């Protein structure tokens, strides 16, 4: 069963009565945040990243047009749909709002059915977009992030480590002789093995800051911010042992099968001469050595030996 999503709405209006009215209309379906001026509304939008913003046009400190311009100028809030709430009725104002990026208009005085319908339409669109975004970076077989999603996270965490001059470690893992496993037991059994391997990673790499993904085929990856080589090697050995210990029942008769994993590690404190791509390349080179040395082991990339 899918977890129920509680969508959030931000109401920005300098009239308390309007905030009360809109909250009363929407509170049974959504979580409501409220701001009484444009500046506070922008701050709350950045803090809570609501699914929809209901924005008054006529306000004393910043009017709605100024607020929406700021919201659309930053990547954090530019994708949030804004519905203008206004007593203005002339076509020029409506055209100006739509040109500024407003998704819709709600006129005062409020009609509860109209408010609910227009907010619902925008929320459903946002939920659909979020679902598509999640699917685009999720591996459907294992539930892990796919290569695209991992690349995005790697760039972000690598950049953070570079700025803060902190350690970062990346692991590339390959299930040993997986082609033989597939040829012997069939692709459905191979899929079951990949799912079992993903579950090992989920139960072994458990820090909130860590990140795991499926790189493609039988390859997996792990990103360990603030972990030096020794710490990363400890995690790699735990993965290796846990992978070796599992038994994967055959789909045909339940007989146990086994898999092992080879792991390449690259750890370091990034410098201006390095890049996320170099770290991945070095981890892959270490993985190659682990396979060359007999598989079912990890190798830590040696910066000085290269």
N, C-alpha and C positions, 0 to 999 in steps of 0.2 A: 504494500500500500504506500502511495506517495505521501510524503509529509505535507500537511496543509500549509500553504503559504499565507502569512498575514501581511497584506500589502499596507504601505504607509502613505499618508497624505500630509502635505504641508500646506497650511492655510496662512497666507500673508495678507493682513488687512488691518488698517488702523482703527476700524470701528469694532469694539468688543462685541457688539450685538451681532455683527455678521459672523464673527468667529464662533460665537455660541450657536447661532442658527445652523451653520454648516457642520459643526461638530455634532449637533443633535441629529442631523440628517444622515451623517456618514459613520458615526461611532460604532454602530452595531456590526459593520462590515470591515472597517479599516482602523488601523492605529493612527491617531491624529496628532500632529505637531502643529504649533501655532506661533506666529510672530506678529507683533503689532506695528512693525515698520520694515522697510525694505532692507536696511542694513542687517537687522537681526535675522530676517528671512534668508538672506544670502549665507550667513553664518550657519544657520540650522540646515540649510540645503547641503552645505559641504560636510557637516557633521553626520547627518542621518541619511543622506542620499535617498530621499523619498521616491516613491514610484510615480507620484504626480504632485504638481504644485498648483494650488489655486491662488492666483495672484491678483490683488486689487490693482486697478490702474491709478486711481487718484489717491495719492498718499503724500504727506507733508515732506518727509526727508528725501526720499527717492521715489519717484513715481514708478508705476509698473513697467514702463518702457525702459527706464534706466536699469531696473532690477533684471529684467529678462536679458538685456544686453550683457550684463556681467555674468549671468548664469550661462549664457551661450558662448562666452569667451574663454571658458576653461573646460578641460576634458572631464573634470570630476562631475560637473553638473550639466554639461551641454546636451546630454542625451535624455535628460528628464523632461517629459512633456509638461508644458505650462498651459493651464486653462485660465484665461483672464476672467475675473469676476468684476462686473462693472455696471454702472447705471447709465453709461454713455450709450447712445443709440444711433449716432450718425455713422454712415457707411465709411467715412474717411478714417475714423478711429478704429473701426473693425479691420479695415484694410491695413492700417499701420501696424496693428497688433499681429496680424497674420504674417506680414512681411518681416516683422521682428523675430518670428519663430514660434508664435503661440500656436498651440495645437487646436484650441477651440475657445469658445466664448460661453459664459453663463451670465445672463442678465439678472439684475436686481429689479424688483424683489424676487427672492428665490422660489422656484417651484421644486419641491422635493423630488418628484419623479424625474424631472429634467436633470437636476443635479446628479442624482444617482445614475441615470443612464449615461450621461456624458463622462462622468468619472469612471464608470465601469468600462466604457469603451476604451479609454486610454490605459486603464490598468490591465485589461486583457491583452492589449497590444504589447505593453511592456513585458508582461509575463511570457508572451510568445517569443519576443526578442531574446529575453534572458534564456529561455529554454533552448533556442537555436544556438546561442553563444556557448552554452554549456555543452551541447552535443558536438559542437565544432571542435572542442578541445578534449573530448572524453573518448577513450577507447571503449567501445561497446561490449567487448568480450570480457574484459577484466574490471571495468569500472575505474581504472586509473586514468590520469591525464595522458593524452597522446603526445606525440612528438612536437606538434605545434604548440600545445599548451606548455610543455616543458621548456621549449626554447624561449618562450615569453618570460617564464619565471626565472630561467637561468640568466637572461639578460638583466632583469631587474635586480636579482640578488647579487650578481657579479658586480653590477654598478654600485650597489650599496657597500659591498666589501671593499671596492676600490676607493670609494670616498671616505670610508671610516678606517681604512688600513687594517682590516680584520681578516681573519682566516676564512677560507671557504674550501670545501671539498666536494668533488663530484665523483660518483661511482657509475661505471658502465658495467652491466652484468649480462652474461650470455648463458643460457641453459645449455649444458654440455651435450653434444651429439643429439640435438633435438630432432634433426632430420631423420636419424636412425629410429628415434622413439616414434615419430610420426609414421615412418614406413612400416614399423613393426606392429603398431597398435591401431593405426588409422587416425585421420584428422580430427574426428570427434573426441577421441581420447586425448589427442594432442591439445585440443582446446581446453579440456578438463585439467591437463597438466599446467597450462598457462594460467588458468584461474587459480590453481593451487599455489603456484609460484607467486602470483600477485598477493594472495592472502598472507603468505609468509612475509612479504615486504611490509604489508600493512600492519602486521602484528610485531614486527621487529623495529621498524623505523617509526618511532612514535612521538618524537618531539614535535611540538606545534610548528616550530620554524622549519622543520625538514620537509622535503618534497620528493615524492616518488612518481614515476611514470613508466609507461610502456614506450620504448624507443622505436619498436617495430619488430615484427616477427617474434623471435624468441629472446630479444634483447630488452632489458629494463634499465632504468636510470634512477639515481638518487642524488639529491642535492642537499648538502649538509652545511648550512651557514654556521660560522663561528666554531667549526670543528677543524683542528689541526690534523696532521697526518696520522698521529698515534690514535687519536679519537676516531678518525674515519676508519682506520684499520680494525679497531675493536668492533665497530658496527659491521664492517665487511665480514669479519670472521663470525660474528653472530648470525648474519644472513646465511653464510655458507653452512654453518652447523645446522641451523633450523631448516634449511632447504634439504640437506642431506637426511635429516631425521624424518621427514614426512613420507607417508605412504599414500599413493594415489590409486584407489580401487579401479580395476578395469570395469568398463561399462558392461562387458559381456558376462563375467562371472564373479566380479568383486575381488579378484586376486590382486594383491598389492604390487604396485610398480614404484620405481624410485627415479628421482632426478637429482642432478647436482648442478652447481653453478660456478662459473669462473668470473672473477671480478677484477677490473682495473680501476685504480684510484689515482686521482690527481688532487693534491692539496697544496695550498699556498696562500700567501698574502698578495693579492693582485698589485701589479705596478703598471705604470703607463705604457710599458713595452709589451705587456701581456694583453690577452683578450679572452672573452668567454669561449671563443672558438678554439684558442690554443689549449685551454684547460680540457675541453672535450677531446681534442686530438690527442693530448697526452694521456688522458684516461683510457682512450681506445688503444693507444700503444701499449699501456700497461696490461690491458686485457689480453692483447695478442701474446704478451710474454707469459701470462698466466696459462693460456692454452698451450703454448709451446712447451711449458715446463710440466705438463701433464694434466691440466684442468683441475677442477674442484679445489681451487685455491684463489687467493687474492694476491695482487702485486701492486705495490705503491710506486708510482712514477718517481724516478730519481732525477731531479732537476740537474744535479751536478754531473751525472753520468751521461747526459745527452749532449 
